[in-house]
Amino acid sequence: MKKKFRKKILGKKNRLRISVFRSNKQIYAQIIDDISSKTLISSSSLEKEVKKNNKVKQSYEVGKLLGFKAKKLNLDKLVFDKGKYLYHGRVKSLVDGIRHTGIKI
């Protein structure tokens, strides 16, 4: 399933990919340029800017932090790669935080 989805989004020159990893306690997100195979920006719930709330609120703040970092690099359109995770709960909250900053996904 993951390979089928990534096949559609990999290699897009005009859009970068947001990859997410969710563990039991933390959430990590990064913006990846697949053409040059480099991570441009990363953010996680371990950063000092993220307040220690419940996990859903932390995910929202991680998304906002990632969105503000992307705005500094003038990135406005991104593709979201949810990987093996369902789109609800913390993953949805992360995307809502990114969209809050004005980035289109």
C-alpha contacts under 8 A as a table, 3 or more apart, distances in Angstrom:
res1	aa1	res2	aa2	distance
1	M	4	K	5.13
1	M	5	F	6.42
1	M	84	K	7.76
2	K	5	F	5.34
2	K	6	R	6.16
2	K	83	G	5.67
2	K	84	K	6.26
3	K	6	R	5.12
3	K	7	K	5.98
4	K	7	K	5.31
4	K	8	K	7.01
5	F	8	K	5.50
5	F	9	I	6.91
5	F	81	D	7.99
6	R	9	I	5.18
6	R	10	L	5.66
6	R	81	D	7.40
7	K	10	L	5.70
9	I	12	K	6.30
9	I	17	R	7.74
9	I	79	V	7.24
10	L	17	R	7.95
10	L	34	D	6.34
11	G	34	D	5.78
11	G	35	I	5.83
12	K	15	R	5.55
12	K	16	L	7.10
12	K	34	D	7.67
12	K	35	I	7.73
13	K	16	L	7.47
13	K	35	I	7.03
15	R	77	K	6.04
15	R	78	L	5.21
15	R	79	V	6.37
16	L	31	I	6.64
16	L	32	I	5.97
16	L	33	D	5.32
16	L	34	D	7.15
16	L	77	K	7.49
16	L	78	L	5.12
16	L	79	V	6.07
17	R	31	I	5.54
17	R	32	I	5.21
17	R	33	D	6.60
17	R	34	D	7.44
17	R	78	L	5.78
17	R	79	V	4.75
17	R	80	F	5.83
17	R	81	D	6.53
18	I	29	A	6.74
18	I	30	Q	5.59
18	I	31	I	4.50
18	I	32	I	6.33
18	I	78	L	6.78
18	I	79	V	6.03
18	I	80	F	4.82
18	I	81	D	5.69
19	S	29	A	5.62
19	S	30	Q	5.40
19	S	31	I	6.36
19	S	32	I	7.24
19	S	80	F	6.60
19	S	81	D	5.07
19	S	82	K	6.48
19	S	83	G	7.35
20	V	27	I	7.42
20	V	28	Y	5.76
20	V	29	A	4.44
20	V	30	Q	6.64
20	V	81	D	6.88
20	V	82	K	5.98
20	V	83	G	7.07
20	V	91	V	7.78
21	F	27	I	5.91
21	F	28	Y	5.11
21	F	29	A	6.34
21	F	83	G	7.97
22	R	25	K	7.93
22	R	26	Q	6.20
22	R	27	I	4.49
22	R	28	Y	6.28
22	R	91	V	7.95
23	S	26	Q	5.29
23	S	27	I	6.11
25	K	55	K	7.40
26	Q	44	S	7.30
26	Q	45	S	5.71
26	Q	46	L	7.25
26	Q	55	K	7.58
27	I	44	S	5.70
27	I	45	S	5.70
27	I	59	S	6.53
27	I	62	V	7.92
28	Y	42	S	7.53
28	Y	43	S	5.99
28	Y	44	S	4.28
28	Y	45	S	6.68
28	Y	62	V	7.89
29	A	42	S	5.76
29	A	43	S	5.43
29	A	44	S	6.17
29	A	62	V	7.78
29	A	63	G	7.85
29	A	66	L	7.60
30	Q	39	T	6.73
30	Q	40	L	7.46
30	Q	41	I	5.54
30	Q	42	S	4.06
30	Q	43	S	6.21
30	Q	66	L	7.74
31	I	39	T	5.90
31	I	40	L	5.68
31	I	41	I	5.22
31	I	42	S	6.33
32	I	37	S	7.01
32	I	38	K	5.80
32	I	39	T	4.42
32	I	40	L	5.80
32	I	41	I	7.42
33	D	36	S	5.85
33	D	37	S	5.60
33	D	38	K	5.41
33	D	39	T	6.29
33	D	40	L	6.92
34	D	37	S	4.63
34	D	38	K	6.84
39	T	42	S	7.30
41	I	66	L	7.33
41	I	69	K	7.12
41	I	70	A	7.23
42	S	66	L	6.83
43	S	47	E	7.32
43	S	62	V	6.23
43	S	63	G	7.96
43	S	65	L	6.98
43	S	66	L	5.74
44	S	47	E	5.98
44	S	62	V	5.88
45	S	50	V	5.98
45	S	58	Q	6.26
45	S	59	S	7.03
45	S	62	V	6.03
46	L	50	V	7.20
47	E	50	V	5.75
48	K	51	K	7.31
50	V	58	Q	6.47
50	V	61	E	6.04
50	V	62	V	6.61
51	K	58	Q	6.77
51	K	61	E	7.79
52	K	58	Q	6.76
53	N	57	K	6.00
53	N	58	Q	5.90
54	N	57	K	5.59
54	N	58	Q	6.24
55	K	58	Q	4.99
55	K	59	S	6.16
55	K	90	R	6.87
56	V	59	S	5.11
56	V	60	Y	6.41
56	V	89	G	6.54
56	V	90	R	4.90
56	V	93	S	6.20
57	K	60	Y	5.04
57	K	61	E	6.32
57	K	93	S	7.40
58	Q	61	E	5.11
58	Q	62	V	6.16
59	S	62	V	5.02
59	S	63	G	6.21
59	S	90	R	5.64
59	S	91	V	7.27
59	S	93	S	5.78
59	S	94	L	4.82
59	S	97	G	7.67
60	Y	63	G	5.10
60	Y	64	K	6.29
60	Y	90	R	7.67
60	Y	93	S	4.90
60	Y	94	L	4.66
60	Y	95	V	7.45
60	Y	96	D	6.56
60	Y	97	G	4.58
60	Y	98	I	7.81
61	E	64	K	4.98
61	E	65	L	6.07
61	E	94	L	7.43
61	E	97	G	6.27
62	V	65	L	5.05
62	V	66	L	6.10
62	V	94	L	6.51
62	V	97	G	7.20
63	G	66	L	5.09
63	G	67	G	6.02
63	G	93	S	7.64
63	G	94	L	4.53
63	G	95	V	6.15
63	G	96	D	7.11
63	G	97	G	4.26
63	G	98	I	4.54
64	K	67	G	4.96
64	K	68	F	6.16
64	K	94	L	7.74
64	K	97	G	4.44
64	K	98	I	5.02
64	K	99	R	7.87
64	K	100	H	6.72
64	K	101	T	6.27
65	L	68	F	5.23
65	L	69	K	6.28
65	L	98	I	7.78
66	L	69	K	5.12
66	L	70	A	6.15
66	L	98	I	6.67
67	G	70	A	5.01
67	G	71	K	6.15
67	G	97	G	7.41
67	G	98	I	4.77
67	G	99	R	7.50
67	G	100	H	7.98
67	G	101	T	5.62
67	G	102	G	7.85
67	G	103	I	6.77
68	F	71	K	5.02
68	F	72	K	6.46
68	F	101	T	6.42
69	K	72	K	5.25
69	K	73	L	6.85
70	A	73	L	5.20
70	A	74	N	6.37
70	A	75	L	5.32
70	A	76	D	7.55
71	K	74	N	4.85
71	K	75	L	5.57
71	K	76	D	6.88
71	K	101	T	7.97
71	K	103	I	7.77
72	K	75	L	7.64
75	L	78	L	7.52
75	L	103	I	7.58
76	D	102	G	7.54
76	D	103	I	4.88
76	D	104	K	6.08
77	K	103	I	6.06
77	K	104	K	4.92
77	K	105	I	5.98
78	L	103	I	7.44
78	L	104	K	6.38
78	L	105	I	5.11
79	V	105	I	5.54
80	F	105	I	6.42
82	K	85	Y	5.76
82	K	86	L	7.31
82	K	87	Y	7.19
82	K	91	V	7.48
85	Y	91	V	7.48
86	L	91	V	7.43
87	Y	91	V	5.79
87	Y	92	K	5.48
88	H	91	V	5.72
88	H	92	K	4.73
88	H	93	S	7.49
89	G	92	K	5.47
89	G	93	S	6.16
90	R	93	S	4.93
90	R	94	L	6.13
91	V	94	L	5.14
91	V	95	V	6.52
92	K	95	V	5.19
92	K	96	D	6.18
93	S	96	D	4.97
93	S	97	G	6.24
94	L	97	G	5.17
94	L	98	I	6.45
95	V	98	I	5.03
95	V	99	R	6.14
96	D	99	R	5.06
96	D	100	H	6.07
97	G	100	H	5.03
97	G	101	T	6.98
98	I	101	T	5.64
98	I	102	G	7.31
98	I	103	I	6.34
99	R	102	G	5.26
99	R	103	I	5.19
99	R	104	K	6.36
99	R	105	I	7.27
100	H	103	I	7.44
